[in-house]
Amino acid sequence: MPTVDYRDSLVELALSHGKPLERTDLESARTRAELGISSLDIIILMSGFMQRYGVADFRPEWVPMLESMDGICEVMEEIVGSAEVGK
């Protein structure tokens, strides 16, 4: 489980990519599908998050994690952690 709640970052990222998403939507959702986010869309959103932190390598082990909200937050935490290590 991530130590930081990345749900607000996910909402901000989704909105910047034209996906209407609100924090309240995330409170009850357990999966990205429940939010209406396709598998391609979540990869695009994570790519945008990676660019924001200067992380270039998309890890294959992240793909199954991007199905659940907890997994998405874990991936976001790993991306931030990778950026901090690379500094």
Residue pairs with C-beta under 8 A, 6 or more apart in sequence:
1 70
1 73
1 74
2 70
2 73
2 74
2 76
2 77
3 77
4 73
4 77
4 80
5 73
6 72
6 73
6 76
6 77
7 23
7 26
7 69
7 73
8 23
9 49
9 76
10 21
10 26
10 45
10 72
10 73
10 76
11 21
11 22
11 23
11 25
11 26
13 45
13 48
13 49
14 20
14 21
14 37
14 45
15 21
16 48
17 41
17 44
17 45
17 48
19 37
19 41
19 45
21 35
21 37
25 35
26 35
26 69
28 34
29 35
29 69
30 68
30 69
31 67
31 68
31 69
32 39
32 42
32 66
32 67
32 68
32 69
32 72
33 67
37 45
39 66
42 66
42 72
43 58
43 63
43 66
46 58
46 62
46 66
46 72
46 75
46 76
46 79
47 58
49 76
49 79
50 56
50 58
50 79
53 79
53 80
53 82
53 83
54 83
54 86
55 79
55 82
55 83
55 86
57 82
59 78
62 75
62 78
64 71
65 71
65 72
65 74
65 75
66 72
66 75
